[in-house]
Amino acid sequence: MTCPPALEADLVALGQCLLAGTRPPIALVAACVAGLDGLPAVQVVTASVRIRNALCCFYYPVDPEQDRRLICGVLATMPMLAQVLILHRDGHVREAALNALATVPRSLFMLAALAMRLNDWAGPVREAAARCAGRLFLQVAPDVAVAMGLALRGHWQEWTRWAPAQAACMDRLFARPAVRVQLVARFATACDGSLGVTLRAFLRTPLLDAALPMLAGMARQASVRATALQVLLWGQARWKTGIRREWVNRSLGLNRPAPVLARRDISLPVDRNALIASALHDRSAMVRRTALRALAHCWRDFPDLALIVPVLEADRSPTVRRWAGYLQRQTGVMD
């Protein structure tokens, strides 16, 4: 992604002021902040590269130490610059900006940018980001926190540089009761995006465990219902942590990529048969398939199996019909 031309021009003008050690006009800083607020959170990683290059006027510093002193000197007299300078190329400047930042992120992009600093390549910056998050995350508006979390789709779970202390900052952001309530509501009512994948990312922790029965039966998006149902029926939350190579034919050297999964056990008191019976009548074939896969392992305890299988063998979904045929062959309910 490239920055909008107007924002890029404002960042270059701001960078020129900072490199000259002069205090930029307040209107210019405000325009830069407003431009950053308008960027999409999902592109925070790619957009930040262009932002820092524009802010540093697209050249590599000849005397980084001098530039650093000038910029930090201006920052000390104008703390509102911290909102922009957390995206600066120089780690010392980012650290100083995080220590000075006192403005609660009000946009998805700025909240994502602050979260990204928790995974900064420089250790002192990560530590400063954790202190900053401790000050500001509890004040972030719940709707902003939820929208940012859904936009990033749990990708922060894949970050590797941060220590548990920095990673815990994100958990505390979403563990706030007001944020959790809105997060559950969004999973239940939203119909845009890959919410099933995002739900799996959030299920790495017990944050949403109590809401799973409701999501399995009432969520608007089928992928959310199917994911919640699968977790409840198998008693495990699973998510992808990487890719491995799986042999297809070792003698011919044929292999294929396969996901590497991590698991977390979930213990909730649920009526398995009632969940399956309800899901088999779901309007989505995805949910019906999920229920059938579980039923194939616990059919001996399922009531009225002989009545259910013929109905499923006439299902409009070919995949459901194949699963029903498999179940019929395994159980012999028609014999």
Buried (B, 14 or more C-beta within 10 A) or exposed (E): BEBEEEBBBBBBBBBEBBBEEEBBEEEBBEBBBEBBBEBEBBBBBEBBBBBBBBBBBEEEBEEEEEBBEBBBEBBEEBEBBBBBBBBBBBBBBBBBBBBBBEBBBEBBBBBBBBBBBBBBEBBEBBBBBBEBBEEBBEEBBBEBBBBBBBBBBBBBBEBEEBEEEBBBBBEEBBEBEEBBEBBBEBBBEBEEBEBBBBBBBBBBBEBBBEBBBEBBBEBEBBBBBBBBBBBBBBEBBBBEEEEEEEEEEEEEEEEEEEEEEEEBEBEEEBEBBEBBBBBBEBEBBBBBBBBBBBBBEEBEEBEEBEEBBEEBBEBEBEEBBBBBEEBBEEBEBEE
